[in-house]
Amino acid sequence: RIKDPLNKLFQHFIPPLIKLVRRKCKEFVVTKDSELVASLLRLLGSQLSSLFSEDATKRPGSSDIPKLLDGTFLFSLIWSVGASSDAAGRKLFEETLKGLLTSEGAPKITVPPPDKASIYDQVFDLSRLKWLGWLETIPNFGIAPGTEFSDIIVPTIDTATYSYLLEQLATNGHHVLFVGPTGTGKSVMVIEKLMSGLPEAYIPHFMNFSAQTSANQTQDIIDGKVDKRRKGVYGPPLGCKLVIFVDDLNMPAKETYGAQPPIELLRQWMDHKGWYDRKEIAFRQLIDIQFVTAMGPPGGGRTAITCRYSRHFNTVSLTPFTAQSLSRIFTTILEWYIKGGTGAPATCAAQIVQATISVFNTVAEELLPTPDKSHYTFNLRDLSKVVQGIMMSPPDRVDSADTAFKLWIHESKRIFQDRLINDTDRTWFHELQGKVSMEVFKKPLDALIGDGCNGKGLIMYSDFITKNPDPMKRPYEWVESMEDTIKIATDYLEDYNAMTNKPMNLVLFGYVIEHLCRISRIIRQPRGHALLIGVGGSGRQSATRLAAAISDCSLVQIEITKNYDKNAWADDLKAMFQKSGASNTRTVFLFNDTQIVLDSMLEDINNILNTGEVPNLFPQDELNQIIDAVMPRAREAKRASTPA
């Protein structure tokens, strides 16, 4: 009942569609024909698992089997053979598949996908045995009061699709590789799903690769997450499965002969289920482990991974968010914020989102990276940072649409204009904002900004104008007067000099205040990090020290000595983590390019920025002390402890 129908489906659909993918579609990761068919079989097996259930009540009736086979085959075909190409390739794949469904000699499909919608916007419902739109599978969405911006994930067709595929494959023991341009939400979606969307028996662990990642580091990280089961066999706690998420998989640099050692180590596990202990030279078998990975398309420092490794994965390409999806995400968030107590009309949320997308698209197309502007790289994270910046202002301070628009002007300048290196580019961006303001807000830029804080149209927001012992309770507000702000900052400077043994003899003026406001804004944001670029003596460190003091943060900076080595670096990092984590002290880590004496420093900082930790930094006894120190706060925040 299963073999013959499936055989006909494979014979009719697979050869022409693989031929299409090879000749006319562009793949982010080059695949082999056998890889695509293997991916199809893995996903199909996951979808048909109910057929082989030990519980007879969960098996479908004989009359439902044809529908189940046809629907699951087409769905698996779309998200395996049809999931490796870019957006243009998907369009060709859809046209060809629909043609094959109605071609001469085509097998009769009992549940064909609806013609009206794209096949990529449909899911075959395994319980109702019919096609549904992805949006129909998303429950009513609402944002709880007090939710942090970084914790808000608005469900869209894209997030629903990739979360479903990840769950289907991961819970059936298959490895998944997500490939897509920066800013398509790969990491956010995977982390969210692994943290809250899988059964409790699945323990997630997160790793980030970079150009400096070595095979030994990778092995030590994974070995540190498994326990001994019996002689030579290691794994997560009994009854659990360790799901390792490797982000930026293709970042490790190639060695002399073209291999990427960390990837070769992971491939060895895929092929042989283990590796050798480097101390005892004994083979360690690792069980109950599976991998979920994400990477950007090869190019710009990212390399192509070998097919010998990628063949173990189901490869899913993530296409950039559509304008409709972007609008849905950010309009939902902004409407929630505006309705939370602002005096602005809810309709201005859609206008702000439209303006932000318009500015982003123009900047991404026009301001391209060059050798002297290598940091002119813009992605969808910049869109979210603009919205996040707007939401820093207390709702009661946004009393009208014009106030909301003025806040948008400032946040757009902070995200996009602060990255620009010369007056020509900054003037171009200011004119772009003026054009978008007229098109979307129907108001000239000058009318919204007014005279600014300096009488010349300078727009600034800050959180240290209104004094409060708790820096997080200070409102993020419009700076009305530069002179008053200089006086306030001077008071903070005097307080800082009175408390420190290294006083700063600074003369504060408009230029310094601008940078002080920018740095304070970043320190205030959750996961806010800044890369300050400037010539020596331009005040980067002094402004950061004062901004940290204003924000009531403890400033940590390493001191390089003649004998500074890896152990000293590890001790400094431990002290910083103890202060910020175990002691719960708001901390600013100030790191200068002249302090990079070890290549591994950048690797460790990369891990801090991406995952919030340095792998294997603390021995187990120190780790237990830290866990005991943070456990009361974890319980208070309703964060469960994990066995790993």
C-alpha positions as MATLAB code, in Angstrom:
seq = 'RIKDPLNKLFQHFIPPLIKLVRRKCKEFVVTKDSELVASLLRLLGSQLSSLFSEDATKRPGSSDIPKLLDGTFLFSLIWSVGASSDAAGRKLFEETLKGLLTSEGAPKITVPPPDKASIYDQVFDLSRLKWLGWLETIPNFGIAPGTEFSDIIVPTIDTATYSYLLEQLATNGHHVLFVGPTGTGKSVMVIEKLMSGLPEAYIPHFMNFSAQTSANQTQDIIDGKVDKRRKGVYGPPLGCKLVIFVDDLNMPAKETYGAQPPIELLRQWMDHKGWYDRKEIAFRQLIDIQFVTAMGPPGGGRTAITCRYSRHFNTVSLTPFTAQSLSRIFTTILEWYIKGGTGAPATCAAQIVQATISVFNTVAEELLPTPDKSHYTFNLRDLSKVVQGIMMSPPDRVDSADTAFKLWIHESKRIFQDRLINDTDRTWFHELQGKVSMEVFKKPLDALIGDGCNGKGLIMYSDFITKNPDPMKRPYEWVESMEDTIKIATDYLEDYNAMTNKPMNLVLFGYVIEHLCRISRIIRQPRGHALLIGVGGSGRQSATRLAAAISDCSLVQIEITKNYDKNAWADDLKAMFQKSGASNTRTVFLFNDTQIVLDSMLEDINNILNTGEVPNLFPQDELNQIIDAVMPRAREAKRASTPA';
ca = [
       0.000    0.000    0.000;
       2.946    2.358    0.560;
       5.743    1.172   -1.717;
       4.022    1.390   -5.119;
       2.374    4.827   -4.675;
       5.623    6.306   -3.339;
       7.611    4.757   -6.185;
       5.319    6.417   -8.751;
       5.608    9.786   -7.001;
       9.412    9.569   -6.910;
       9.667    8.515  -10.558;
       7.406   11.329  -11.761;
       8.620   14.283   -9.690;
      12.247   13.765   -8.674;
      14.167   13.598  -12.026;
      12.701   16.753  -13.649;
      12.846   18.813  -10.448;
      16.464   17.930   -9.664;
      17.303   18.724  -13.286;
      15.666   22.143  -12.805;
      17.595   22.829   -9.575;
      20.875   21.942  -11.275;
      20.343   23.991  -14.443;
      18.332   27.049  -13.477;
      18.424   27.583   -9.695;
      21.082   29.244   -7.580;
      21.859   27.452   -4.319;
      23.390   29.136   -1.256;
      25.200   25.861   -0.513;
      26.101   23.578   -3.413;
      24.384   20.203   -3.012;
      24.616   16.848   -4.773;
      21.623   15.051   -6.283;
      21.910   12.270   -3.706;
      21.935   14.860   -0.873;
      18.623   16.317   -2.009;
      16.989   12.893   -2.260;
      18.394   11.897    1.160;
      16.980   15.134    2.622;
      13.594   14.303    1.089;
      13.648   10.803    2.594;
      14.595   12.105    6.056;
      11.801   14.693    6.108;
       9.310   12.234    4.629;
      10.239    9.667    7.280;
       9.698   12.270    9.997;
       6.273   13.132    8.569;
       5.237    9.470    8.253;
       6.377    8.440   11.740;
       2.722    7.938   12.775;
       2.488    5.004   10.337;
       4.968    3.065   12.430;
       3.710    4.092   15.871;
       3.569    1.320   18.475;
       0.287    2.818   19.677;
      -2.341    1.508   17.242;
      -4.686    4.397   18.052;
      -2.182    6.883   16.597;
      -1.883    5.110   13.258;
      -3.992    6.481   10.394;
      -6.886    4.427    9.016;
      -6.432    2.599    5.709;
      -8.653    5.126    3.895;
      -6.435    8.005    5.095;
      -3.111    6.501    3.984;
      -3.313    7.760    0.331;
      -3.965   11.319    1.548;
      -1.155   11.064    4.094;
       1.316    9.737    1.499;
       0.456   12.323   -1.173;
       0.410   15.299    1.199;
       3.560   14.434    3.115;
       5.468   13.587   -0.093;
       4.653   16.938   -1.708;
       5.430   18.864    1.490;
       8.729   17.005    1.948;
       9.573   17.537   -1.735;
       9.009   21.298   -1.425;
      11.143   21.613    1.720;
      14.038   19.423    0.595;
      14.608   19.571   -3.166;
      12.847   22.946   -3.349;
      14.384   24.437   -0.180;
      18.043   24.726   -1.181;
      17.720   27.597   -3.692;
      17.181   31.346   -3.378;
      13.904   33.259   -3.848;
      14.149   33.321   -7.680;
      14.853   29.582   -7.711;
      11.847   28.900   -5.509;
       9.610   30.702   -7.967;
      10.875   28.505  -10.836;
      10.524   25.392   -8.679;
       6.906   26.259   -7.846;
       5.982   26.822  -11.507;
       7.574   23.518  -12.538;
       5.986   21.542   -9.699;
       2.511   22.867  -10.471;
       3.073   21.968  -14.124;
       4.073   18.409  -13.170;
       0.952   18.003  -11.017;
      -1.268   18.446  -14.091;
       1.028   16.973  -16.761;
       0.234   13.875  -18.817;
       0.872   10.654  -16.919;
       1.018   12.401  -13.546;
      -0.006   10.248  -10.554;
      -3.386   11.250   -9.171;
      -2.853   13.407   -6.087;
      -5.665   12.999   -3.566;
      -4.837   16.266   -1.729;
      -3.203   18.725   -4.163;
      -1.976   22.046   -2.701;
      -4.308   25.032   -3.326;
      -3.594   26.961   -6.540;
      -4.349   30.395   -5.113;
      -1.425   30.590   -2.679;
       2.277   29.845   -3.034;
       3.274   26.271   -2.206;
       5.846   27.733    0.202;
       3.048   29.417    2.162;
       1.214   26.124    2.756;
       1.703   23.290    5.238;
       0.171   19.819    5.093;
      -1.663   19.307    8.389;
      -0.948   15.757    9.578;
      -4.005   15.556   11.830;
      -6.618   16.999    9.453;
      -4.914   15.649    6.304;
      -5.354   18.865    4.351;
      -3.343   21.900    3.306;
      -3.431   24.992    5.523;
      -1.819   28.401    5.266;
       1.096   28.824    7.679;
      -0.655   31.795    9.294;
      -3.597   29.506   10.158;
      -1.252   27.434   12.343;
      -0.130   30.458   14.382;
      -2.147   31.045   17.564;
      -3.402   34.546   18.348;
      -0.358   36.586   19.237;
      -0.104   39.137   22.012;
       2.820   40.787   23.771;
       2.688   40.635   27.563;
       3.154   43.927   29.448;
       6.740   44.513   30.549;
       8.272   42.213   27.930;
      11.871   43.088   26.997;
      12.359   44.072   23.361;
      14.950   41.332   22.824;
      12.430   38.701   24.013;
       9.704   39.688   21.522;
       9.390   37.337   18.549;
       6.439   38.140   16.298;
       5.348   34.985   14.443;
       5.310   35.249   10.652;
       5.049   32.780    7.777;
       8.865   32.501    7.810;
       9.252   31.823   11.539;
       6.344   29.358   11.526;
       7.831   27.474    8.565;
      11.379   27.116    9.837;
      10.326   26.362   13.423;
       8.070   23.565   12.193;
      10.805   22.064    9.999;
      13.301   22.256   12.860;
      10.908   20.514   15.250;
       9.992   17.781   12.760;
      13.617   16.968   11.942;
      15.210   17.475   15.365;
      12.687   15.326   17.243;
      13.293   12.522   14.757;
      17.073   12.578   15.158;
      18.101   14.442   11.990;
      20.629   17.261   11.661;
      19.546   20.599   10.162;
      21.543   23.291    8.349;
      19.965   26.734    7.911;
      21.596   28.944    5.285;
      20.693   32.566    4.600;
      22.005   36.134    4.415;
      22.774   38.049    7.616;
      19.661   39.379    9.328;
      17.168   36.750    8.147;
      16.565   35.612   11.731;
      18.366   32.259   11.619;
      19.946   32.439   15.076;
      16.961   34.067   16.813;
      14.514   31.517   15.427;
      16.692   28.493   16.256;
      17.546   29.691   19.780;
      13.889   30.456   20.530;
      12.799   27.020   19.308;
      15.536   25.117   21.127;
      14.952   27.015   24.378;
      11.172   26.695   24.542;
       9.741   24.721   21.632;
      11.160   21.199   22.093;
      10.364   18.509   24.683;
      12.154   18.774   28.049;
      14.411   15.829   27.214;
      16.248   17.987   24.641;
      19.059   20.034   26.214;
      20.280   22.901   24.016;
      23.853   24.166   23.878;
      25.013   27.111   21.785;
      28.361   27.529   20.026;
      29.686   30.235   17.740;
      32.403   29.684   15.179;
      34.735   32.438   14.012;
      37.800   32.658   11.770;
      40.053   31.809   14.740;
      38.087   28.811   16.055;
      40.286   25.714   16.303;
      39.443   22.006   16.317;
      40.851   21.638   19.849;
      38.599   24.410   21.180;
      35.582   22.816   19.515;
      36.420   19.402   20.969;
      36.961   20.819   24.474;
      33.635   22.700   24.395;
      31.625   19.618   23.430;
      33.566   17.300   25.759;
      32.767   19.718   28.588;
      29.022   19.244   27.995;
      28.887   15.434   28.194;
      29.200   12.971   31.096;
      30.720    9.530   31.200;
      28.099    6.807   30.651;
      30.444    3.803   30.697;
      34.011    3.092   29.601;
      34.728    5.018   26.401;
      31.111    6.194   26.011;
      29.995    9.746   26.813;
      26.721   11.616   26.469;
      24.268   14.015   28.125;
      22.383   12.917   31.285;
      20.564    9.613   30.806;
      17.244    9.996   29.032;
      18.224   13.360   27.518;
      19.487   14.449   24.132;
      22.062   17.202   23.645;
      21.165   19.490   20.731;
      24.200   21.567   19.774;
      23.508   24.731   17.793;
      26.591   25.886   15.856;
      26.206   29.418   14.526;
      28.379   30.828   11.709;
      29.370   27.283   10.779;
      31.472   28.266    7.746;
      33.550   30.992    9.439;
      36.646   28.941   10.492;
      39.680   29.774    8.355;
      41.052   27.149    6.003;
      44.402   25.614    6.821;
      47.275   25.051    4.363;
      45.598   22.202    2.506;
      42.119   23.733    2.267;
      40.382   21.948    5.146;
      38.577   23.667    8.048;
      39.719   21.759   11.178;
      36.643   22.469   13.394;
      34.320   21.298   10.609;
      36.483   18.226    9.951;
      36.231   17.339   13.647;
      32.420   17.581   13.537;
      32.433   15.541   10.322;
      34.442   12.872   12.109;
      31.669   12.635   14.700;
      29.044   12.446   11.939;
      30.920    9.578   10.274;
      32.319    7.687   13.285;
      30.242    8.941   16.255;
      33.267   10.042   18.232;
      36.856   11.257   18.353;
      40.086   10.578   20.205;
      40.820   11.911   23.672;
      43.977   13.979   23.146;
      45.448   13.106   26.557;
      44.789    9.379   26.792;
      44.783    8.731   23.007;
      41.642    6.612   23.483;
      38.551    6.780   21.297;
      35.592    8.558   22.923;
      32.200    7.532   21.606;
      29.659   10.369   21.956;
      25.993    9.348   21.965;
      22.602   11.105   22.116;
      23.924   14.201   20.354;
      22.599   15.982   17.297;
      23.451   19.204   15.529;
      21.524   22.227   14.320;
      23.692   24.694   12.406;
      23.356   28.083   10.727;
      25.599   29.943    8.313;
      25.658   32.752    5.786;
      26.240   32.230    2.070;
      29.932   31.697    1.179;
      31.855   34.920    0.476;
      33.270   37.832    2.458;
      35.259   35.722    4.924;
      32.792   32.831    4.900;
      33.938   29.765    3.017;
      32.073   26.973    1.239;
      31.804   23.820    3.357;
      32.657   20.410    1.974;
      29.876   18.185    0.621;
      31.295   15.354    2.727;
      29.995   17.286    5.731;
      26.858   18.945    4.337;
      25.502   15.564    3.158;
      24.645   14.732    6.767;
      22.215   17.659    6.996;
      18.833   18.681    5.720;
      19.732   22.017    4.134;
      17.092   24.756    4.312;
      17.737   28.140    2.681;
      16.245   31.193    4.358;
      15.221   33.883    1.913;
      15.186   37.537    3.041;
      12.007   38.670    4.785;
       9.371   40.047    2.462;
       8.230   43.647    2.940;
       4.922   42.225    4.204;
       6.649   40.145    6.906;
       8.878   43.030    8.011;
       5.905   45.359    8.214;
       3.909   42.807   10.252;
       6.763   42.254   12.720;
       7.637   45.859   13.503;
       4.120   47.294   13.209;
       2.905   44.734   15.768;
       5.681   45.704   18.197;
       5.283   49.458   17.738;
       1.486   49.346   18.033;
       1.889   47.468   21.325;
       4.284   50.188   22.534;
       2.120   53.097   21.377;
      -1.034   51.643   22.923;
       0.876   51.203   26.189;
       0.322   54.800   27.272;
       1.524   57.158   24.565;
      -0.614   60.002   23.284;
       0.327   59.222   19.702;
      -2.298   57.652   17.408;
      -1.838   53.947   16.674;
      -1.703   54.703   12.929;
       1.720   56.339   13.285;
       3.239   52.892   14.007;
       2.672   51.815   10.399;
       4.071   55.144    9.154;
       7.251   54.806   11.225;
       7.777   51.223   10.036;
       7.215   52.254    6.405;
       9.740   55.097    6.796;
      12.300   52.805    8.459;
      12.043   50.153    5.735;
      12.314   52.834    3.049;
      15.457   54.337    4.619;
      16.997   50.907    5.192;
      16.425   49.741    1.607;
      17.938   52.950    0.174;
      20.956   52.887    2.516;
      21.634   49.197    1.807;
      21.546   49.844   -1.957;
      23.470   53.140   -2.048;
      26.041   52.976    0.764;
      28.086   49.962   -0.259;
      31.303   48.892    1.501;
      34.625   49.984   -0.025;
      38.202   49.537    1.285;
      37.998   52.784    3.291;
      34.356   52.151    4.273;
      34.546   48.450    5.043;
      32.024   48.779    7.898;
      29.269   50.049    5.576;
      27.385   46.789    5.931;
      23.711   47.051    6.796;
      21.323   44.205    7.600;
      17.896   43.652    9.096;
      19.278   43.936   12.628;
      19.576   47.670   11.965;
      15.828   47.824   11.373;
      15.128   46.268   14.751;
      17.631   48.584   16.469;
      15.721   51.632   15.215;
      12.475   50.272   16.681;
      14.242   49.257   19.889;
      15.632   52.793   20.229;
      12.176   54.333   19.823;
      10.826   52.078   22.577;
      13.500   53.289   25.014;
      11.489   56.484   25.511;
       8.800   56.171   28.218;
       5.347   55.964   26.546;
       4.050   58.981   28.504;
       6.793   61.151   26.935;
       5.505   60.372   23.418;
       2.434   62.585   23.542;
       1.758   63.054   19.817;
       2.506   61.720   16.352;
       5.060   64.518   15.803;
       6.933   63.493   18.970;
       7.037   59.888   17.721;
       8.289   61.029   14.304;
      10.981   63.197   15.946;
      12.110   60.198   17.997;
      12.298   58.140   14.785;
      14.504   60.800   13.148;
      16.942   60.629   16.070;
      17.073   56.822   16.262;
      17.598   56.505   12.492;
      20.537   58.896   12.751;
      22.040   56.885   15.605;
      21.787   53.574   13.746;
      22.667   54.647   10.210;
      24.302   58.090   10.272;
      26.689   57.380   13.168;
      28.341   54.729   11.015;
      29.183   57.183    8.219;
      32.733   58.519    8.028;
      32.491   61.900    6.271;
      30.259   64.956    5.959;
      29.331   64.080    2.375;
      27.700   60.796    3.416;
      26.109   62.341    6.510;
      24.589   65.157    4.445;
      23.296   62.590    1.930;
      21.613   60.648    4.751;
      20.056   63.808    6.233;
      18.579   64.653    2.823;
      17.285   61.081    2.501;
      15.507   61.444    5.838;
      13.951   64.701    4.632;
      12.683   63.033    1.469;
      11.202   60.078    3.373;
       9.660   62.419    5.956;
       7.753   64.282    3.231;
       6.653   61.075    1.501;
       5.517   59.176    4.611;
       4.847   61.713    7.386;
       3.743   64.520    4.996;
       5.872   66.949    7.027;
       9.250   68.561    6.320;
      12.165   67.433    8.471;
      12.943   70.946    9.709;
       9.391   71.373   11.021;
       9.691   68.189   13.086;
      13.171   68.917   14.472;
      12.792   72.681   15.011;
      15.847   74.587   16.252;
      17.276   71.541   18.034;
      19.302   71.720   21.230;
      21.979   74.022   19.789;
      19.804   76.353   17.725;
      21.127   74.772   14.509;
      18.854   71.739   14.209;
      20.947   69.281   16.253;
      18.636   66.502   17.486;
      19.681   64.594   20.619;
      18.082   62.318   23.217;
      19.659   61.316   26.502;
      18.880   59.483   29.735;
      20.905   61.582   32.186;
      19.039   64.895   31.986;
      16.627   63.935   34.784;
      18.614   62.732   37.785;
      17.646   59.537   39.617;
      19.757   57.234   41.834;
      18.602   54.281   39.714;
      19.943   54.901   36.174;
      17.363   52.546   34.634;
      14.552   54.727   35.990;
      15.852   57.873   34.304;
      13.680   58.740   31.296;
      15.200   58.655   27.834;
      14.168   62.135   26.707;
      14.637   64.980   24.240;
      17.629   67.236   24.964;
      16.261   70.770   24.815;
      19.366   72.805   25.682;
      23.026   72.020   25.011;
      24.155   74.489   27.670;
      22.056   72.837   30.379;
      23.279   69.396   29.309;
      26.923   70.512   29.553;
      26.271   71.706   33.124;
      24.646   68.369   34.055;
      27.506   66.377   32.501;
      30.045   68.595   34.313;
      28.364   67.730   37.632;
      28.676   64.027   36.826;
      32.337   64.540   35.876;
      33.053   66.259   39.193;
      31.340   63.398   41.052;
      33.444   60.890   39.093;
      36.708   62.736   39.824;
      35.839   62.879   43.524;
      35.324   59.097   43.657;
      38.279   57.844   41.556;
      42.014   57.775   42.022;
      42.454   58.554   38.310;
      40.578   61.829   37.789;
      39.964   63.113   34.250;
      40.727   66.746   33.505;
      38.194   67.258   30.693;
      36.681   70.343   29.116;
      33.140   69.459   28.076;
      31.660   71.067   24.967;
      29.088   70.180   22.315;
      31.186   67.574   20.465;
      31.911   65.643   23.676;
      28.292   65.808   24.829;
      27.085   64.341   21.505;
      29.348   61.318   21.913;
      28.505   61.043   25.602;
      24.792   60.807   24.751;
      25.499   58.186   22.062;
      27.575   55.968   24.352;
      25.107   56.323   27.273;
      22.291   55.289   24.928;
      24.155   52.097   23.970;
      25.060   51.227   27.578;
      21.390   51.580   28.544;
      20.240   49.044   25.944;
      20.152   45.323   26.746;
      22.967   43.620   24.794;
      24.250   47.038   23.781;
      27.816   46.973   22.449;
      29.768   49.739   20.735;
      32.796   49.832   18.434;
      34.283   53.324   18.770;
      36.397   54.325   15.772;
      38.650   57.388   15.823;
      42.236   58.608   15.829;
      44.299   58.491   19.012;
      43.454   61.259   21.465;
      39.931   61.835   20.158;
      38.412   61.004   23.546;
      36.994   57.537   22.994;
      38.155   56.118   26.335;
      37.446   59.260   28.355;
      33.902   59.533   26.980;
      33.319   55.842   27.742;
      34.594   56.187   31.317;
      32.331   59.166   31.967;
      29.327   57.488   30.281;
      29.874   54.367   32.419;
      30.020   56.502   35.570;
      26.852   58.385   34.580;
      25.082   55.042   34.016;
      26.330   53.805   37.414;
      28.285   50.985   35.804;
      31.526   49.480   37.040;
      34.203   49.940   34.370;
      36.608   47.038   33.785;
      39.794   47.413   31.760;
      42.749   45.041   31.600;
      46.296   46.194   32.230;
      48.884   44.835   29.827;
      52.215   43.956   31.431;
      55.418   42.473   30.071;
      54.417   38.957   31.160;
      50.709   39.204   30.297;
      49.685   35.799   28.973;
      46.656   33.581   28.362;
      46.285   32.728   32.072;
      46.281   36.409   33.071;
      43.644   37.087   30.380;
      41.505   34.222   31.684;
      41.799   35.548   35.262;
      40.702   39.035   34.120;
      37.707   37.563   32.299;
      36.772   35.472   35.350;
      36.864   38.547   37.561;
      34.669   40.452   35.114;
      32.116   37.623   34.874;
      32.076   37.228   38.662;
      31.363   40.938   39.041;
      28.686   41.193   36.330;
      27.103   37.766   36.759;
      27.492   36.436   40.294;
      27.513   39.887   41.954;
      24.900   41.305   39.535;
      26.857   44.550   39.013;
      26.211   46.504   35.812;
      29.584   46.390   34.065;
      31.227   48.082   31.086;
      34.236   46.247   29.614;
      36.528   48.737   27.869;
      38.948   47.046   25.471;
      41.460   48.901   23.308;
      43.001   47.681   20.059;
      46.485   48.196   21.540;
      45.659   45.584   24.195;
      45.327   42.742   21.691;
      48.468   40.764   22.519;
      46.943   37.322   21.892;
      44.919   36.224   18.865;
      42.678   34.213   21.184;
      41.478   37.463   22.810;
      39.361   38.347   19.785;
      37.978   34.804   19.705;
      36.929   35.093   23.354;
      35.344   38.529   22.825;
      33.491   37.150   19.811;
      32.069   34.403   22.050;
      31.042   36.948   24.700;
      29.224   39.060   22.110;
      27.434   36.099   20.533;
      26.736   33.629   23.331;
      27.505   35.590   26.512;
      30.204   33.199   27.713;
      33.768   32.048   27.127;
      33.736   28.239   26.766;
      35.509   26.247   29.502;
      36.643   29.404   31.319;
      35.632   28.245   34.797;
      36.586   24.883   36.361;
      33.650   22.881   37.708;
      34.135   23.849   41.371;
      34.073   27.597   40.551;
      31.129   27.026   38.228;
      29.134   25.422   41.053;
      29.769   28.463   43.262;
      28.529   30.790   40.509;
      25.419   28.652   39.966;
      24.649   28.807   43.696;
      25.075   32.606   43.616;
      22.754   33.207   40.655;
      20.155   30.513   41.398;
      17.894   32.740   43.593;
      17.708   35.371   40.825;
      17.141   32.658   38.219;
      14.174   31.308   40.184;
      12.817   34.818   40.611;
      13.043   35.325   36.833;
      11.413   31.886   36.294;
      14.470   30.552   34.496;
      14.783   26.833   35.082;
      18.140   25.195   35.732;
      19.200   22.615   33.143;
      21.030   19.322   33.711;
      23.850   20.332   31.342;
];
